[in-house]
Amino acid sequence: MNWTDCANGIELAIPKDFSFTACLTFFHRTDQEILYQVKDDLLYKLLKIEEQLILCKISAQVAILKVEFPLHQPTACEKQYIAQYIAEWFDLARDLHGFYTMAQQDQILQPLVETYKGLRVIGIPCLFEALTWAIIGQQINLPFAYTLKRRFIESFGEQLIVEGDSYWLFPTPAKITEIQVEDLRRLQFSQRKAEYIIAIAKIIANGELTKDVLRQQGDYIAIKQHLMTIRGIGAWTADYVLMRCLQEPTAFPIADVGLHNALKAQLALAQKPTIEEINTYAQHWEGWQAYATFYLWRSLYETI
C-alpha cells in the first residue's frame, strides 16, 4: 500500500484501472445505508481507532485518493490504520489486468467492463459487520435487509452528529454480546438470525474468530469450510464474506438471487438460470468469480 502524509490529510496512490466515480455509484444504491454519506462527489466515513472517533472525507484527485479529517488530525499510527482500511475498502492493491483481459473475451462480462471499468469490489473490512450483514440478508428481499441493518445500527451502534449530519459506527461484537435475542426480535429479526448474530458476536469478542484465524486455515476452500462450521453460515454466506471481507477473488456466491437476476437480464432469458447453467457461463471466470459477480450486481442498478 502506497500512501503519503500531507499537511491536511493523507494521499493514497491509486491504480490506473481505478475509477472513484464508478465506485461512488455503489454507495448511491440505497438511501437506507447510514454507515457512510456521499455529498458532491465526496465520501464521508466515520472510523473509531481505540477510543478516538475520526471522520474521514475522501475525494479523488489525479492518481490519488485524498483523505482529509474535518474534526481531528489523527496520529501517525491512526493514519496508517486509516490508509490500510481505505485500501482494503476499495481493494486498491488488486491488479485487475487479468480480470479485464479475461472479461474482454467473455460474452457476458465484456459489455459490463466496458460500461463500469474502474469499479472495484467494495469491501467490508470489519469481519463482524460482513457476517452480520450477510446473515441479515439471508432469504429476504434487499430493501427489507437494508431496513433491518439500519435498525440494528441505530439501536446498538455509535453516532456522531456534526453540523446536523449523523455519522454512524457499526455495532461492536462486545456490544452485541450484552443484548438478548428478544432485543433483536423487537426489530423484526427472526429468532434464528438473532441467535446466529449474538453467537457470532461472542466468538469474535473472545478472539476465537478473526480474519487472521480464517487466513490461517489455508486456501479459499479451507477458509470456506471453516466458516461453514459456524451455526448460521452456509455456502452463500461464507462466499459472500470471503468476497467482501477477505478479498478472495475466487469466492463465488453462486446461489445469490441478485446474480441470477443479473444473468437473466444480461442474457435476455425467459427464466432465471439454473446452477448448472451458471457454472457453464462461469467456466472462463476462474480466479475472478468475485469480480464477475460484483459487475453483474452493478448491472442491476443501471438506472443509478
Backbone bond lengths (Angstrom), bond angles and torsions (degrees), N, CA, C in turn:
res aa  C-N    CA-C-N  psi(-1)  N-CA   C-N-CA  omega(-1)  CA-C   N-CA-C  phi
1 M - - - 1.457 - - 1.523 109.49 -
2 N 1.308 116.31 126.02 1.457 122.08 -176.83 1.523 109.68 -108.86
3 W 1.327 116.33 111.67 1.455 120.37 178.34 1.517 109.68 -142.86
4 T 1.317 115.27 156.84 1.461 119.86 -179.46 1.525 109.34 -132.98
5 D 1.322 113.66 149.14 1.461 120.88 175.02 1.519 108.40 -84.21
6 C 1.307 117.01 143.93 1.460 120.13 176.31 1.522 108.94 -141.45
7 A 1.302 116.61 177.58 1.463 121.33 -169.06 1.528 112.75 -58.33
8 N 1.318 117.27 -42.53 1.461 119.79 -174.26 1.525 113.49 -119.41
9 G 1.337 117.03 24.64 1.458 119.27 178.66 1.514 111.32 162.75
10 I 1.329 115.73 -151.04 1.453 122.09 175.10 1.521 108.92 -132.44
11 E 1.328 115.43 158.77 1.460 121.54 178.77 1.515 108.79 -127.32
12 L 1.334 115.67 129.36 1.460 121.78 178.13 1.524 109.20 -107.86
13 A 1.326 116.65 127.33 1.460 120.45 174.87 1.520 108.89 -67.11
14 I 1.328 116.50 139.03 1.462 120.34 -179.59 1.525 109.64 -118.90
15 P 1.324 117.19 149.09 1.465 120.53 178.94 1.527 111.12 -67.77
16 K 1.313 116.18 161.29 1.466 120.75 178.94 1.526 111.53 -63.23
17 D 1.338 116.47 -34.24 1.468 119.94 -177.44 1.523 111.08 -92.98
18 F 1.333 116.64 42.18 1.464 122.26 176.77 1.515 109.05 -122.48
19 S 1.327 116.31 132.64 1.467 121.57 177.09 1.522 109.13 -124.79
20 F 1.319 116.37 111.90 1.463 120.70 176.93 1.526 109.85 -62.94
21 T 1.317 116.59 -37.64 1.467 120.91 179.41 1.521 111.03 -61.58
22 A 1.343 116.81 -44.77 1.464 120.35 178.57 1.525 110.95 -62.66
23 C 1.321 116.19 -38.59 1.465 119.64 179.99 1.521 111.73 -71.27
24 L 1.326 117.02 -35.78 1.465 119.47 179.74 1.526 111.78 -60.48
25 T 1.317 117.23 -30.92 1.459 120.30 178.76 1.521 110.69 -57.57
26 F 1.329 115.92 -37.48 1.466 119.98 177.60 1.525 110.74 -57.98
27 F 1.323 116.72 -39.90 1.459 120.70 -176.28 1.528 112.77 -74.46
28 H 1.322 116.54 -11.72 1.467 121.18 178.10 1.525 112.65 -91.80
29 R 1.337 118.62 1.85 1.457 120.06 -165.89 1.535 114.15 -70.56
30 T 1.335 118.12 -16.91 1.456 120.50 177.74 1.520 109.30 -152.03
31 D 1.322 115.91 149.70 1.464 119.29 175.98 1.526 111.41 -93.79
32 Q 1.335 116.61 5.64 1.466 121.24 178.41 1.529 112.85 -91.75
33 E 1.320 116.69 -9.14 1.473 120.59 -178.55 1.524 109.35 -80.46
34 I 1.337 117.13 126.07 1.464 120.61 -177.27 1.528 113.51 -121.14
35 L 1.315 118.00 8.28 1.464 120.27 -179.94 1.526 112.60 -85.06
36 Y 1.308 117.21 -2.60 1.463 122.16 174.32 1.524 107.43 -156.99
37 Q 1.327 115.62 167.92 1.457 121.24 174.61 1.521 108.94 -136.19
38 V 1.324 116.08 144.31 1.459 122.11 175.05 1.522 107.74 -116.42
39 K 1.323 115.54 124.45 1.470 121.23 178.70 1.526 108.30 -137.57
40 D 1.322 115.98 117.88 1.476 120.43 174.82 1.531 112.33 50.69
41 D 1.320 116.07 51.23 1.469 122.35 178.77 1.520 113.30 64.04
42 L 1.307 117.30 19.58 1.460 123.02 172.89 1.524 108.25 -112.93
43 L 1.317 116.17 137.83 1.452 121.83 -179.40 1.528 108.40 -110.29
44 Y 1.329 116.04 124.45 1.462 121.67 -179.56 1.525 109.01 -108.80
45 K 1.323 115.60 133.30 1.463 121.10 -178.71 1.526 109.07 -142.30
46 L 1.325 115.99 129.12 1.456 121.68 177.12 1.523 109.70 -92.70
47 L 1.326 116.00 130.43 1.455 122.30 176.07 1.525 109.24 -123.36
48 K 1.318 115.98 157.46 1.461 121.17 174.87 1.515 108.70 -128.93
49 I 1.317 116.07 122.04 1.463 121.89 -179.82 1.515 106.96 -119.39
50 E 1.332 116.30 118.20 1.456 121.17 -167.69 1.529 107.08 56.53
51 E 1.324 119.38 -116.24 1.461 120.65 178.41 1.517 112.40 -109.58
52 Q 1.330 117.27 8.71 1.456 121.66 -174.87 1.529 111.34 -95.06
53 L 1.330 117.02 122.37 1.457 122.03 174.07 1.524 108.76 -84.68
54 I 1.329 116.13 129.17 1.459 121.17 -178.03 1.525 108.71 -130.62
55 L 1.317 115.89 119.10 1.462 121.21 176.89 1.524 108.63 -90.80
56 C 1.326 115.70 126.69 1.465 122.00 -179.08 1.531 109.97 -107.43
57 K 1.310 116.21 134.71 1.458 122.29 174.31 1.525 107.49 -115.13
58 I 1.325 116.51 114.16 1.461 121.80 -170.66 1.524 109.62 -110.56
59 S 1.322 115.30 132.75 1.468 120.76 178.48 1.518 108.82 -141.04
60 A 1.324 115.72 162.31 1.460 121.18 178.80 1.517 109.54 -104.25
61 Q 1.322 115.08 133.43 1.455 121.80 171.68 1.525 107.02 -128.05
62 V 1.296 118.30 -176.53 1.466 120.95 -176.04 1.527 109.80 -62.00
63 A 1.320 115.55 113.26 1.473 124.03 174.20 1.522 114.24 67.52
64 I 1.334 118.30 9.43 1.462 119.66 179.64 1.522 110.88 -142.48
65 L 1.336 114.58 158.69 1.451 122.23 161.95 1.520 106.51 -102.26
66 K 1.307 115.81 127.07 1.460 120.97 178.50 1.520 108.37 -99.51
67 V 1.336 116.36 129.08 1.458 121.73 178.62 1.524 107.80 -118.74
68 E 1.322 115.13 117.61 1.458 121.12 178.46 1.520 109.62 -112.09
69 F 1.331 115.89 161.19 1.454 121.48 -173.75 1.531 109.27 -126.59
70 P 1.329 116.69 94.20 1.470 120.42 -172.93 1.523 114.98 -63.68
71 L 1.340 117.81 -26.44 1.462 119.93 -171.48 1.517 114.69 -109.60
72 H 1.314 116.43 -34.49 1.462 119.95 -168.86 1.520 108.72 -150.23
73 Q 1.309 116.53 128.08 1.463 120.20 178.05 1.529 108.63 -83.24
74 P 1.321 117.90 114.24 1.467 120.60 -175.37 1.527 112.27 -68.24
75 T 1.323 114.86 160.31 1.460 121.22 172.07 1.527 109.04 -73.70
76 A 1.327 116.81 171.81 1.466 121.18 178.86 1.528 111.04 -60.37
77 C 1.331 116.90 -41.00 1.470 120.19 179.86 1.527 110.90 -67.10
78 E 1.325 116.19 -38.86 1.458 119.90 177.97 1.524 111.35 -65.92
79 K 1.322 116.84 -38.45 1.463 120.22 177.72 1.524 110.89 -64.14
80 Q 1.320 117.01 -37.81 1.464 120.92 176.94 1.527 110.22 -61.11
81 Y 1.329 116.01 -44.46 1.467 121.02 179.18 1.526 110.15 -62.70
82 I 1.322 117.18 -44.82 1.467 121.55 -177.89 1.522 110.57 -63.73
83 A 1.338 116.82 -43.37 1.463 120.46 178.87 1.522 110.54 -60.81
84 Q 1.338 116.50 -42.97 1.461 120.81 179.60 1.529 110.64 -65.09
85 Y 1.318 116.70 -41.77 1.462 120.73 -179.71 1.524 110.43 -61.36
86 I 1.324 116.92 -47.88 1.470 120.15 -176.28 1.522 110.95 -68.54
87 A 1.342 116.96 -38.44 1.467 119.85 177.02 1.523 110.75 -61.32
88 E 1.329 116.27 -38.51 1.464 120.74 178.68 1.532 110.42 -73.07
89 W 1.317 116.72 -40.37 1.471 122.26 -179.84 1.524 110.91 -57.04
90 F 1.347 116.30 -41.85 1.465 121.29 -178.11 1.536 113.09 -100.92
91 D 1.318 117.65 7.33 1.475 121.55 179.08 1.533 111.12 52.19
92 L 1.328 116.27 45.29 1.467 120.89 -172.21 1.526 113.53 -69.66
93 A 1.321 117.26 -23.28 1.462 119.37 -177.77 1.525 113.16 -79.20
94 R 1.313 117.62 -8.60 1.462 121.85 -175.28 1.525 111.25 -77.61
95 D 1.324 116.27 128.84 1.461 122.05 171.52 1.529 107.59 -88.37
96 L 1.318 116.35 112.81 1.463 120.54 -174.81 1.525 113.70 -93.55
97 H 1.322 117.43 8.75 1.466 119.28 -178.85 1.525 111.01 -56.70
98 G 1.331 116.82 -44.19 1.466 120.21 -179.53 1.518 112.36 -63.97
99 F 1.326 116.22 -38.56 1.464 119.79 178.25 1.519 110.92 -64.49
100 Y 1.319 117.28 -47.99 1.462 119.69 -177.18 1.529 111.45 -67.96
101 T 1.313 117.31 -34.59 1.465 119.91 176.53 1.523 110.38 -63.19
102 M 1.336 115.59 -46.18 1.461 120.05 178.10 1.526 111.19 -63.37
103 A 1.333 116.28 -46.57 1.463 120.57 -174.66 1.520 112.84 -64.08
104 Q 1.336 117.03 -31.86 1.461 119.86 179.10 1.520 112.10 -64.73
105 Q 1.332 116.73 -19.60 1.461 121.31 179.78 1.527 112.39 -101.18
106 D 1.315 116.79 5.00 1.461 121.19 -174.87 1.525 109.99 -109.64
107 Q 1.306 116.45 128.72 1.462 121.92 -176.05 1.526 112.39 -58.63
108 I 1.328 117.10 -39.66 1.458 120.78 -176.50 1.521 111.31 -78.50
109 L 1.313 116.96 -44.80 1.463 120.78 -171.98 1.518 114.12 -82.91
110 Q 1.318 117.85 -25.21 1.470 120.12 -173.60 1.532 113.06 -55.12
111 P 1.328 119.02 -49.39 1.468 117.33 179.16 1.525 113.03 -67.31
112 L 1.327 116.65 -27.91 1.461 119.99 -178.83 1.524 111.51 -71.26
113 V 1.325 117.53 -42.96 1.470 118.52 -179.27 1.523 111.06 -72.09
114 E 1.317 117.22 -25.21 1.460 119.32 174.40 1.533 110.42 -68.62
115 T 1.321 115.79 -40.12 1.460 120.94 -176.36 1.522 112.72 -78.71
116 Y 1.330 116.75 -38.76 1.468 120.35 -171.51 1.530 112.81 -113.54
117 K 1.313 117.93 21.63 1.462 120.16 -175.09 1.521 110.93 -55.10
118 G 1.311 114.81 135.99 1.454 120.95 -177.64 1.513 112.86 101.85
119 L 1.340 116.82 -13.39 1.464 121.07 176.55 1.525 109.79 -68.99
120 R 1.289 116.60 136.58 1.466 122.71 175.60 1.526 109.83 -113.99
121 V 1.313 116.89 157.59 1.458 119.70 170.52 1.527 106.79 -66.23
122 I 1.326 116.44 114.34 1.447 120.83 179.99 1.520 108.15 -78.93
123 G 1.307 115.51 119.55 1.449 120.24 -172.43 1.519 114.36 -85.95
124 I 1.316 114.25 172.85 1.467 123.25 170.16 1.523 104.96 -126.15
125 P 1.319 118.19 88.18 1.464 120.03 -172.08 1.531 115.44 -60.14
126 C 1.333 117.73 -26.70 1.469 121.58 -179.79 1.531 109.92 -82.30
127 L 1.317 117.26 120.64 1.465 121.56 -177.61 1.527 111.56 -62.91
128 F 1.320 117.62 -42.75 1.460 119.33 -179.64 1.523 111.25 -64.22
129 E 1.306 117.06 -41.14 1.462 120.16 176.93 1.525 111.14 -61.97
130 A 1.338 116.90 -44.92 1.465 120.81 -178.68 1.527 110.91 -62.21
131 L 1.321 116.71 -45.66 1.463 120.29 -179.40 1.530 111.43 -66.14
132 T 1.326 116.13 -43.46 1.458 119.61 -179.21 1.519 111.03 -63.55
133 W 1.329 116.41 -45.21 1.463 119.94 -179.85 1.526 110.87 -63.18
134 A 1.321 117.22 -40.49 1.466 119.81 178.65 1.525 111.05 -64.06
135 I 1.327 116.94 -41.48 1.467 120.06 179.83 1.526 110.65 -68.01
136 I 1.325 116.84 -41.12 1.467 119.63 176.87 1.529 110.37 -56.01
137 G 1.334 116.77 -40.41 1.457 121.55 -174.45 1.515 115.38 -79.04
138 Q 1.316 117.82 -3.91 1.462 120.08 -177.98 1.535 111.10 -65.62
139 Q 1.322 115.83 121.06 1.470 123.33 168.52 1.530 114.39 60.12
140 I 1.334 116.92 29.01 1.468 120.22 171.35 1.528 107.85 -136.19
141 N 1.331 116.68 163.46 1.451 118.44 -179.57 1.526 110.71 -75.12
142 L 1.320 115.54 157.19 1.460 120.82 -172.52 1.535 113.15 -62.94
143 P 1.344 120.11 -42.89 1.464 118.72 178.40 1.532 113.39 -57.12
144 F 1.338 116.69 -42.61 1.465 118.98 179.24 1.522 110.81 -69.04
145 A 1.335 117.35 -34.54 1.463 120.41 176.29 1.527 110.57 -60.25
146 Y 1.326 116.82 -43.96 1.462 119.84 177.96 1.531 111.11 -64.36
147 T 1.326 117.45 -36.35 1.461 120.80 177.50 1.522 110.75 -62.40
148 L 1.343 116.78 -45.26 1.462 120.63 178.68 1.523 111.07 -64.15
149 K 1.326 116.50 -41.95 1.463 119.92 179.70 1.524 110.70 -60.58
150 R 1.335 116.50 -43.96 1.466 120.29 -179.54 1.533 110.67 -63.37
151 R 1.324 116.63 -43.33 1.466 119.42 177.89 1.526 111.00 -61.08
152 F 1.306 116.93 -41.03 1.459 122.78 -179.94 1.530 110.28 -61.43
153 I 1.327 116.36 -47.23 1.468 121.08 -179.28 1.520 110.72 -65.87
154 E 1.321 116.74 -46.91 1.466 119.79 -177.00 1.529 112.09 -68.00
155 S 1.326 117.13 -25.53 1.468 120.89 179.73 1.524 112.68 -83.09
156 F 1.339 116.91 -35.58 1.467 119.28 -170.32 1.536 114.42 -128.41
157 G 1.324 117.13 -3.91 1.454 120.13 179.88 1.516 112.04 -87.26
158 E 1.327 115.42 -176.00 1.462 121.68 179.97 1.521 109.24 -113.22
159 Q 1.323 116.19 136.98 1.455 122.27 -174.43 1.527 111.13 -116.06
160 L 1.322 115.05 141.08 1.458 122.19 171.72 1.522 107.65 -125.57
161 I 1.321 117.41 126.41 1.466 121.65 179.24 1.520 108.70 -106.56
162 V 1.316 115.89 124.23 1.460 122.40 -179.87 1.528 108.37 -128.64
163 E 1.300 116.44 116.59 1.464 121.94 178.58 1.527 111.95 50.45
164 G 1.315 115.03 41.94 1.453 121.01 176.75 1.513 115.26 85.44
165 D 1.326 117.94 -7.73 1.469 121.55 178.81 1.527 110.04 -98.50
166 S 1.333 116.11 138.62 1.464 121.76 179.76 1.519 110.79 -98.04
167 Y 1.317 115.52 133.11 1.460 122.21 175.03 1.529 106.80 -123.01
168 W 1.332 115.49 135.59 1.455 120.59 -170.83 1.518 112.11 -120.88
169 L 1.325 114.67 148.79 1.462 122.76 168.94 1.523 108.59 -107.63
170 F 1.323 115.97 143.99 1.459 120.21 176.54 1.526 108.80 -66.83
171 P 1.332 117.86 144.33 1.472 119.83 178.52 1.522 112.14 -56.28
172 T 1.299 116.47 143.79 1.461 121.12 178.89 1.524 110.23 -83.00
173 P 1.328 117.62 154.89 1.464 119.18 174.26 1.526 111.89 -56.59
174 A 1.338 116.83 -39.80 1.467 120.03 -179.46 1.521 111.48 -59.08
175 K 1.324 116.53 -40.83 1.465 120.46 178.58 1.523 111.10 -63.68
176 I 1.322 116.76 -42.34 1.467 120.48 -175.80 1.521 111.51 -72.90
177 T 1.325 118.31 -24.19 1.471 119.14 175.38 1.520 111.61 -66.43
178 E 1.334 116.64 -18.22 1.465 120.66 -176.63 1.527 112.93 -87.99
179 I 1.329 117.20 -10.22 1.463 119.33 -175.51 1.529 110.46 -98.45
180 Q 1.320 114.88 171.28 1.456 121.72 179.60 1.528 110.08 -111.56
181 V 1.317 115.84 161.68 1.465 121.08 177.56 1.523 110.42 -54.33
182 E 1.318 116.50 -39.15 1.467 120.35 -178.19 1.530 111.98 -61.57
183 D 1.331 117.28 -29.84 1.466 120.31 178.83 1.528 110.91 -64.24
184 L 1.321 116.91 -36.33 1.463 120.62 177.18 1.521 111.63 -81.37
185 R 1.305 117.24 -31.81 1.466 120.15 177.55 1.531 109.73 -61.12
186 R 1.341 116.62 -35.60 1.467 119.97 179.41 1.524 112.16 -65.43
187 L 1.346 116.34 -21.06 1.468 121.15 177.67 1.524 111.70 -90.87
188 Q 1.329 117.36 4.52 1.470 125.91 -179.25 1.530 113.54 80.47
189 F 1.325 116.77 22.12 1.458 119.90 168.46 1.523 108.12 -74.37
190 S 1.326 116.60 145.47 1.458 119.56 174.54 1.530 108.94 -69.83
191 Q 1.311 115.69 160.83 1.458 121.19 178.55 1.526 110.95 -55.74
192 R 1.324 115.57 -48.38 1.466 118.87 -175.91 1.528 112.49 -67.56
193 K 1.323 116.93 -42.50 1.463 118.42 179.12 1.516 111.18 -62.70
194 A 1.315 116.82 -39.42 1.467 120.43 177.19 1.524 110.13 -60.98
195 E 1.324 116.37 -44.50 1.467 120.36 178.86 1.529 110.83 -63.04
196 Y 1.317 117.18 -45.24 1.462 121.13 -179.09 1.533 111.25 -58.69
197 I 1.329 115.91 -48.38 1.463 120.58 -174.01 1.529 110.93 -65.80
198 I 1.316 117.56 -43.00 1.470 120.36 179.66 1.527 110.52 -66.67
199 A 1.326 116.81 -40.54 1.476 119.95 179.30 1.531 111.06 -64.65
200 I 1.322 117.27 -40.77 1.469 120.53 178.86 1.523 110.36 -67.92
201 A 1.337 116.90 -37.89 1.466 119.67 176.18 1.529 110.43 -57.27
202 K 1.311 116.53 -39.47 1.468 120.59 -177.76 1.524 111.94 -67.19
203 I 1.337 118.03 -42.45 1.469 118.38 -177.74 1.529 112.03 -76.85
204 I 1.338 116.74 -22.32 1.460 118.87 172.61 1.524 109.75 -77.48
205 A 1.318 116.98 -42.24 1.462 120.95 -179.27 1.523 112.33 -62.35
206 N 1.330 117.03 -34.29 1.472 118.32 -179.35 1.525 113.47 -90.35
207 G 1.333 116.85 3.42 1.458 120.58 174.19 1.509 115.68 88.49
208 E 1.332 117.75 1.75 1.466 119.86 179.71 1.521 112.24 -69.40
209 L 1.327 116.56 -31.56 1.459 121.36 -177.46 1.525 109.37 -125.37
210 T 1.329 115.75 115.12 1.463 122.65 176.27 1.519 108.36 -140.59
211 K 1.308 116.48 170.17 1.466 119.23 175.99 1.525 110.47 -64.12
212 D 1.316 117.42 -37.40 1.464 120.09 178.43 1.522 110.99 -65.23
213 V 1.325 116.57 -41.85 1.470 120.15 177.69 1.520 110.19 -59.29
214 L 1.321 116.85 -42.40 1.461 120.10 179.94 1.528 110.94 -65.93
215 R 1.314 116.99 -45.09 1.472 119.48 -178.72 1.523 111.73 -64.26
216 Q 1.315 116.97 -28.50 1.459 120.65 178.67 1.527 112.55 -70.28
217 Q 1.335 116.98 -12.57 1.465 119.53 178.85 1.521 111.67 -69.64
218 G 1.343 116.18 -22.82 1.466 119.54 178.87 1.518 112.11 120.43
219 D 1.327 115.95 -127.44 1.461 120.43 -173.90 1.531 111.59 -84.78
220 Y 1.316 113.94 -178.11 1.471 121.86 -177.52 1.523 112.19 -53.19
221 I 1.334 116.96 -47.41 1.464 120.65 -176.93 1.524 110.59 -63.94
222 A 1.331 117.04 -41.74 1.466 120.67 -178.87 1.528 111.28 -65.89
223 I 1.335 116.80 -40.47 1.462 120.15 178.58 1.527 110.13 -65.95
224 K 1.323 116.07 -43.37 1.468 119.89 179.23 1.524 110.58 -60.67
225 Q 1.299 117.20 -44.12 1.467 120.79 -179.69 1.523 110.86 -63.87
226 H 1.345 116.17 -39.18 1.466 119.61 178.61 1.525 110.46 -63.96
227 L 1.313 117.20 -45.21 1.463 120.50 178.40 1.525 111.37 -59.28
228 M 1.316 116.10 -38.78 1.459 120.11 -175.82 1.526 113.18 -74.14
229 T 1.328 117.83 -5.73 1.470 119.75 172.84 1.526 111.15 -80.01
230 I 1.327 116.87 -11.17 1.460 122.15 -177.97 1.524 108.86 -88.66
231 R 1.314 116.46 131.77 1.461 121.14 -178.92 1.527 110.72 -58.89
232 G 1.332 115.57 129.41 1.458 120.94 179.90 1.517 114.34 98.42
233 I 1.334 116.50 -8.56 1.466 120.06 -178.36 1.520 109.31 -111.84
234 G 1.330 115.21 110.09 1.456 121.33 174.30 1.516 110.44 -102.14
235 A 1.309 116.26 -166.21 1.469 120.83 -174.83 1.535 111.44 -63.43
236 W 1.351 116.61 -44.69 1.473 118.51 -178.66 1.525 111.23 -62.92
237 T 1.329 117.61 -46.42 1.463 121.81 -178.88 1.524 110.53 -62.31
238 A 1.336 116.42 -43.23 1.465 120.11 179.81 1.527 110.96 -61.52
239 D 1.323 116.92 -45.65 1.465 119.79 179.77 1.522 111.40 -65.44
240 Y 1.325 116.31 -38.74 1.466 119.77 179.55 1.529 110.24 -61.48
241 V 1.327 116.66 -44.22 1.467 120.82 -179.75 1.522 110.84 -69.40
242 L 1.305 117.28 -39.31 1.470 120.22 175.62 1.523 111.28 -60.45
243 M 1.293 116.47 -38.68 1.465 122.59 -178.22 1.525 111.57 -73.03
244 R 1.336 116.56 -48.52 1.465 120.66 -170.18 1.533 113.11 -89.65
245 C 1.330 117.51 -27.19 1.472 120.07 -175.44 1.523 113.38 -108.23
246 L 1.329 116.78 -42.76 1.464 120.00 -177.14 1.527 112.81 -96.02
247 Q 1.340 116.68 3.08 1.468 122.63 174.01 1.528 112.27 55.86
248 E 1.329 115.65 42.10 1.461 121.16 179.78 1.534 109.05 -89.57
249 P 1.325 118.34 110.30 1.469 120.08 -174.34 1.522 114.41 -70.11
250 T 1.343 117.72 -17.74 1.462 119.78 179.63 1.532 112.55 -91.50
251 A 1.319 117.85 -3.74 1.465 120.40 178.28 1.525 109.17 -61.72
252 F 1.307 115.81 136.06 1.463 119.86 -172.73 1.524 109.43 -141.80
253 P 1.343 118.16 93.97 1.469 120.97 177.66 1.531 110.30 -74.89
254 I 1.310 115.66 73.72 1.452 121.95 -167.59 1.529 112.71 -66.01
255 A 1.322 117.28 -22.24 1.469 120.02 179.98 1.525 112.17 -88.58
256 D 1.319 118.08 6.96 1.461 121.45 -175.19 1.535 111.45 -67.84
257 V 1.323 115.82 129.70 1.468 121.04 -178.20 1.532 110.73 -64.68
258 G 1.333 116.73 -39.86 1.458 119.90 178.73 1.515 111.93 -61.64
259 L 1.317 116.77 -40.88 1.462 121.39 176.58 1.527 110.06 -60.16
260 H 1.324 116.65 -45.02 1.467 121.10 -179.89 1.530 110.86 -62.55
261 N 1.337 116.17 -43.63 1.465 119.59 179.60 1.525 111.69 -64.54
262 A 1.323 116.25 -39.09 1.465 120.11 -179.76 1.528 110.98 -66.16
263 L 1.317 116.77 -42.45 1.461 120.09 178.62 1.534 110.69 -65.76
264 K 1.316 116.42 -40.35 1.461 120.01 177.27 1.527 110.87 -58.45
265 A 1.346 116.27 -43.00 1.463 120.31 -179.20 1.521 111.93 -71.52
266 Q 1.327 117.59 -43.88 1.458 121.29 -177.11 1.523 112.09 -64.71
267 L 1.326 115.91 -34.75 1.465 120.56 -176.88 1.533 112.46 -99.43
268 A 1.346 115.94 2.94 1.473 121.34 179.82 1.531 110.70 52.76
269 L 1.335 115.79 48.19 1.457 121.15 -179.39 1.522 110.61 -84.30
270 A 1.300 116.28 153.22 1.459 121.01 178.44 1.519 111.33 -74.51
271 Q 1.324 116.39 -26.87 1.452 121.03 178.84 1.520 109.44 -145.41
272 K 1.325 116.30 167.06 1.466 119.82 -179.36 1.527 110.16 -62.81
273 P 1.332 117.14 144.72 1.473 119.81 179.86 1.521 111.35 -70.35
274 T 1.308 116.15 154.40 1.462 121.61 174.68 1.528 109.18 -80.26
275 I 1.321 115.67 166.84 1.469 120.23 177.30 1.526 109.99 -60.01
276 E 1.321 116.38 -40.04 1.470 119.75 179.09 1.528 110.87 -62.32
277 E 1.317 116.74 -41.81 1.464 120.15 178.35 1.529 111.18 -65.93
278 I 1.324 116.47 -39.46 1.469 119.26 178.76 1.519 110.48 -63.86
279 N 1.317 117.19 -40.58 1.466 119.83 176.82 1.528 111.24 -59.98
280 T 1.319 116.47 -36.09 1.463 120.28 177.43 1.525 110.67 -68.01
281 Y 1.337 117.27 -46.01 1.468 120.50 178.15 1.531 111.07 -59.26
282 A 1.345 116.05 -35.61 1.464 121.25 -171.74 1.519 113.89 -91.12
283 Q 1.316 117.99 7.69 1.458 118.75 -174.18 1.534 112.67 -64.14
284 H 1.335 116.77 -22.88 1.467 119.42 179.15 1.526 112.45 -95.36
285 W 1.323 117.71 0.31 1.463 121.18 -175.40 1.520 113.11 -90.28
286 E 1.304 117.52 4.51 1.462 121.71 -173.54 1.530 111.40 -49.38
287 G 1.314 115.28 127.45 1.456 121.68 -178.95 1.511 113.75 91.42
288 W 1.340 116.58 -13.81 1.465 120.87 -176.41 1.530 112.39 -134.30
289 Q 1.325 117.25 26.35 1.456 120.10 -176.46 1.532 112.00 -61.65
290 A 1.328 117.09 -36.88 1.466 119.84 -179.44 1.523 110.58 -64.46
291 Y 1.327 117.20 -43.21 1.462 119.81 179.78 1.526 111.33 -68.98
292 A 1.315 117.20 -38.78 1.463 119.55 176.61 1.532 110.05 -59.86
293 T 1.323 116.41 -43.78 1.462 121.44 179.19 1.525 110.82 -63.01
294 F 1.329 116.82 -44.59 1.460 120.05 -176.57 1.534 111.33 -65.19
295 Y 1.327 116.67 -39.80 1.468 119.62 177.41 1.527 111.13 -67.50
296 L 1.313 117.43 -35.05 1.462 119.82 175.98 1.526 110.55 -68.25
297 W 1.321 117.55 -40.35 1.464 119.88 174.33 1.525 110.76 -58.10
298 R 1.333 115.24 -42.07 1.476 119.41 -179.04 1.530 111.05 -58.15
299 S 1.320 117.22 -35.18 1.464 120.43 -178.02 1.516 112.78 -65.83
300 L 1.327 117.34 -17.00 1.465 121.41 -178.19 1.521 111.93 -74.83
301 Y 1.323 118.13 -21.83 1.460 119.17 177.11 1.520 109.89 -116.45
302 E 1.316 114.12 52.00 1.465 122.52 -177.20 1.522 112.13 -62.37
303 T 1.313 117.74 -27.43 1.465 119.82 -177.07 1.523 112.74 -74.62
304 I 1.352 116.93 -11.86 1.469 119.91 -179.69 1.525 109.87 -70.76
